[in-house]
């Protein structure tokens, strides 16, 4: 058994028999410059759950990132102006601050996110400088929306600095960190799409029922697809089945420290010999507060009543935006 480092002893206070030496996995070497690569990965990690380039036009819950780029970048837009617009929108996603009126009308306002400014900057720089993946249906939709027949109106974003980027990675070439993140984000996308779609179409109470009935089966189905054990655990669970272990609580505390330091959290990967254990944070946004916020100010009385009926031992309230709600705890074979 490997000994614990002093840092983990102080952070976790775990027994030696239950502990492994965790390590932040190094990213795979690429031919892209580090800033560009980080921007791409951050966009895929933080944005694609809702702004997926693969979702169909009918089933999506938010516009694709290419649509955002086309609406915000015109022929005379500078990179600095675009970054400022993205920072401003994500900090203040209000009706008055919106530029994509059709998207707001269809999908509603984006939940307020607590991303560090550096994260938004790197994503914005990547979007400005590179061609980004677009859905198959997008060009026809965009041409129809603009009514110009060629899709090269304002906001096309194919100006200076535009680079062709190859999308996607072969699973066999992924690092353990990237593989675990792929499992977490694909499961998050399935759950998020269904949950947010339910909120948009049927409201918070229906979403609460969805979580009670569908969240576990959907997570289990993704685990089967990926041949992995996939769990969402918390130190303050709503369902007692989601209570984090002592080791998992230690990792939750580490991710909470990153939030305090306004740092972007990297996955934690622990190699146990035959298996790989992967941990990644689950953060709250403004939409989460409808069911997980302050019981007197954020959660409506009828919603709180249903929560107490479905989960009499509920601990999962009292959160604010950009807090650690729990973590993804994933195990897969090497």
C-alpha positions, 0 to 999 in steps of 0.5 A, a space after each residue: 500500500 502506498 503511503 499518503 502524502 502529508 497534504 492528503 493526510 491533512 486534507 482527508 484524515 483517512 485511515 491508511 488501509 482505505 487510501 490511495 495516492 491521488 494524482 492530477 493526471 497530466 494532459 495528453 501532449 498535442 500539437 496545439 498550443 496549450 492555451 488553445 487546447 485548454 480553451 477547447 477542453 474547457 468548452 467541451 467540459 463546461 458548455 457541451 452539456 447544454 450546447 451540444 454540437 450533436 443534439 438534433 434541432 428538435 431535442 436540444 435544450 440550448 443553441 449550439 456554440 456555433 450559433 453563439 459565435 455567429 450572433 456575437 462575432 461580426 466582421 468588425 468584432 475584435 477578440 477583446 470585444 468578444 471576450 468582454 461580451 462573453 464575460 458580461 453575458 455569463 455574469 449577467 444572463 438577463 433578458 435585457 442583456 440578451 443578444 439571441 432573442 430567439 434562443 431566449 424565447 425558445 429555451 429560456 434564460 441560461 442559468 447563471 454560472 460561476 465560472 472563473 474569468 480565466 475559464 471564460 477567457 480561454 473558451 472565448 479565445 478558442 471560439 474566436 480563433 477556431 472553426 468549431 463543430 456545428 450540427 449537420 442541420 445548422 447551415 440550413 437553419 441559419 440560412 433560413 433564419 437569416 433569409 440570405 441563402 448563403 449563411 455568411 451574414 453578420 456573425 459568421 466569425 470566419 475572419 482573421 485568425 480562423 483555423 481549421 480544427 480536427 474534432 474528436 478523439 479515439 477512445 483508445 488514445 485517451 488518457 485515464 483522465 480524459 477517459 473518465 471525463 468522457 464518461 462523466 460528461 456523457 452521463 451528465 449530458 444525458 441527465 442534463 438534457 432530460 432534466 432541463 428539458 423537463 423543467 422547460 416543458 413541465 416545470 420544477 415539480 415534474 423535474 423533481 419527479 424525474 430525478 426521483 424516478 429516472 436519474 438512477 436508471 439513466 446513470 446505470 444505463 450509461 454505466 453499462 454502455 461505458 463498461 464502468 461504475 458511475 456514481 454521483 455522490 455527495 456529502 449532503 445527499 438528497 437520496 441516502 443512496 448517494 452518500 459519499 464514502 470517507 474517501 469521496 468526502 475527502 475529494 469533495 473537500 479538495 474541490 471545495 478548496 478549488 472553489 475558494 481559490 477560484 481555480 478551475 478543477 482538474 479531474 483526480 485520477 487514482 490508479 489502483 492497479 487493475 482499475 482506475 478511480 476517477 473523481 470530478 466535481 458537480 457544481 451548482 448553477 442558478 437553476 439548481 437552486 430551484 430544488 437545492 437552494 435556500 428553503 425560504 428564499 429559493 425553493 417554492 413552498 409546494 416544491 419543498 413540500 414534495 421534496 420532503 415527501 419524496 426524501 424525508 431524510 433530505 440534506 441537499 438544500 442551502 446551496 448557492 451558485 457555484 458550490 460543490 454539490 457532489 462529485 462524479 465517482 467513476 471506476 473503470 478497467 485499465 
